[in-house]
Amino acid sequence: MKELSSMEKFLFEESHWFNPEVVEVLKSTTFVMPNWKWAFLALAIAVGLLIRPVLHLILKSLKKHNPITKKYPNTFWAYFLRTETDRPMAWILVILLWFAAGDAAELTGKFATYYEHFMRGLIAIFIIRLVYYLVDAACSVMADYTSKTSSTFDDQLVPFASKALKILVVVMGFLIVLQSFGLNVMSLLAGLGLGGLALALAAQDTAANLFGSITILFDRPFQVGDWVKIKDMEGTVEEIGFRSTRVRTFYNSLITIPNAMMAKETVDNMGVRPARRVRQVLGLVYETAPETIEAFCDRVRYYIRSDEKVIADTVTVHFNNYNASSLDVLVNFHLKVYTGPEELEHQQRIFIEILKIAADMKVSFAYPTQTVYSQVTTVK
């Protein structure tokens, strides 16, 4: 006679919860194991699903009133607790309950193996999610630290490292989950080696972009925030990713450029100029007196040199050309500014002042004109 398990003794001999007819139904076998085990597992799963929202709310409340996040807001644990850790932690507690239920039911045979693999796979998924949040918190701490340093290299390295670590966590986590479900990951990887050549050929563009991003990261032809020109594309670098670099144009669209192209093309980095040149030709009418031209040039030159953003040694304001319909005055100088908007703002201010000087001195600007002489012949 088969010996009863401890759970069966408790349910059917030590307790008097069920009458003999119900006991007979519960002891009968359906789908490889007794009905009472199916009922017990169903009850455990239902209880787990019911208490999960309660556990979620409790953990969320504990996080909200945690003194660490308030007293030390920029620490690793503060960043970690600000992520959605309460959801996976609630699920982990529920899955542990289901593990315990399976143990109490004393599952046997292949079903016990499948049940254990399934529960391990589920708990691995949520643990990997917690590890993902840990990486996110660590990268936030690193970003805070690098923002205080004078070097800009580490500012670019942190987002790159963050993405690399997150991808590593996801890939390794996927393999661990497969292993938890009972699959032989090493055999699977060995089998994939047969198609490695085809995969390498298909992924050569991706590999080129990855090496391009590494080249950009270490060679540093530009960095986030720089104004760059690549071929016919121009704008401000917003993000340097694994596959591509995103450039925000001056008409506010977003261009995604593969890093392989960025690494091999000529990049004109306008953002690292120590100064930005402004060059303009002012055309005066031919009726302007020489003394007026000379005084106008002196006054404009004096004003431009007095601007704090202008490099005084680079200022050139001289009458330099007889044009077809104007006397040309060359205005050339360099501004000590670092962004496009700042450059345009100072350039506008100087140009408007030049207009005011011209109006004050009654100097007129020329525009293309043409004089046509006609001769009328009278025939007698």
Residue pairs with C-beta under 8 A, 6 or more apart in sequence:
4 12
4 13
5 106
6 106
7 40
7 104
7 105
7 106
8 27
8 36
11 17
11 18
11 26
11 36
12 18
12 23
12 26
12 27
18 26
25 35
26 34
26 35
26 36
26 39
27 34
27 35
27 36
28 34
28 35
29 35
30 38
31 38
32 109
32 110
32 111
33 107
33 108
33 109
33 111
37 105
37 107
40 101
40 104
40 105
41 101
41 102
41 105
44 97
44 98
44 101
45 98
45 101
47 97
48 94
48 95
48 97
48 98
49 94
51 94
51 97
52 90
52 91
52 94
53 90
55 89
55 90
55 93
55 94
56 86
56 87
56 90
59 85
59 86
59 89
59 90
60 86
63 69
63 81
63 82
63 85
63 86
66 81
68 75
68 77
68 78
68 81
69 78
69 81
69 82
72 78
74 141
74 144
75 141
76 137
76 138
76 141
77 137
79 136
79 137
79 140
79 141
80 133
80 134
80 136
80 137
83 133
83 136
83 137
84 133
85 130
85 133
88 126
88 127
88 129
88 130
88 133
89 126
89 130
91 122
91 126
92 123
92 126
92 127
92 130
95 119
95 122
95 123
95 126
96 123
98 119
99 119
99 123
102 112
102 115
102 116
102 119
107 115
113 182
114 182
117 180
117 181
117 182
118 181
120 180
120 181
121 177
121 180
121 181
123 180
124 173
124 176
124 177
124 180
125 173
125 177
128 169
128 170
128 172
128 173
128 176
128 177
131 169
131 173
132 166
132 169
132 170
132 173
135 162
135 165
135 166
135 169
136 162
136 166
138 165
139 158
139 159
139 161
139 162
139 165
142 158
142 161
142 162
143 155
143 158
143 159
146 154
146 155
146 157
146 158
147 155
152 223
153 220
155 223
155 224
156 217
156 220
156 223
156 224
156 240
157 217
159 239
159 240
160 213
160 217
160 240
160 242
163 241
163 242
164 242
167 242
175 185
178 185
178 188
179 185
192 199
200 207
205 258
205 260
206 243
208 258
208 260
209 242
209 243
209 244
209 258
209 259
209 260
210 242
210 243
210 259
211 260
211 263
212 258
212 259
212 260
212 261
212 262
212 263
212 264
213 240
213 241
213 242
213 243
213 245
213 259
215 259
215 263
216 222
216 240
216 245
216 259
216 262
216 263
217 240
221 262
221 267
221 269
222 228
222 237
222 267
222 269
222 271
222 272
223 237
223 240
223 271
224 237
224 238
224 239
224 240
225 236
225 237
225 271
226 236
226 237
226 269
226 270
226 271
226 272
227 234
227 235
227 236
227 269
227 270
227 271
227 339
227 340
228 234
228 235
228 236
228 237
228 247
228 267
228 268
228 269
228 270
228 271
229 267
229 268
229 270
230 247
230 257
230 261
230 262
230 265
230 266
230 267
230 268
231 265
233 247
233 249
233 255
233 257
234 247
234 249
234 250
235 247
235 248
235 249
235 250
235 255
236 247
236 248
236 271
236 340
237 245
237 246
237 247
237 248
238 246
238 247
238 248
238 254
239 245
239 246
240 259
241 259
242 259
243 258
243 259
244 256
244 257
244 258
244 259
245 256
245 257
245 259
245 262
246 254
246 255
246 256
246 257
247 254
247 255
247 257
248 254
248 255
249 255
250 340
270 276
270 340
271 338
274 336
275 311
275 314
275 334
275 335
275 336
275 337
276 334
276 335
276 337
276 343
277 314
277 332
277 333
277 334
277 335
278 331
278 332
278 333
278 334
278 335
278 343
278 347
278 350
279 330
279 331
279 332
280 330
280 331
280 332
280 351
281 321
281 328
281 329
281 330
281 331
282 328
282 329
282 330
282 331
282 354
282 365
283 323
283 325
283 326
283 327
283 328
283 329
283 365
283 366
283 367
284 293
284 296
284 326
284 327
284 328
284 329
284 363
284 364
284 365
284 366
285 326
285 327
285 364
285 365
285 366
286 325
286 326
286 327
286 366
287 364
288 296
288 327
288 363
288 364
292 361
292 363
293 319
293 327
293 329
294 319
295 361
296 329
296 357
296 358
296 361
296 363
297 317
297 318
297 319
297 329
298 317
299 357
299 361
300 317
300 329
300 331
300 354
300 357
301 315
301 317
303 350
303 353
303 354
303 357
304 310
304 315
304 317
304 331
304 333
304 350
305 312
305 315
307 346
307 349
307 350
309 335
309 336
309 337
309 346
310 333
310 334
310 335
310 336
310 350
311 333
311 334
311 335
311 336
314 332
314 333
314 334
315 332
315 333
316 330
316 331
316 332
316 333
317 329
317 330
317 331
317 332
318 329
318 330
319 327
319 328
319 329
319 330
320 328
320 329
320 330
321 327
321 328
321 330
322 328
323 366
324 368
325 366
325 367
325 368
325 369
325 370
326 365
326 366
327 366
331 354
335 343
335 346
335 347
337 343
337 346
357 363
358 364
358 365
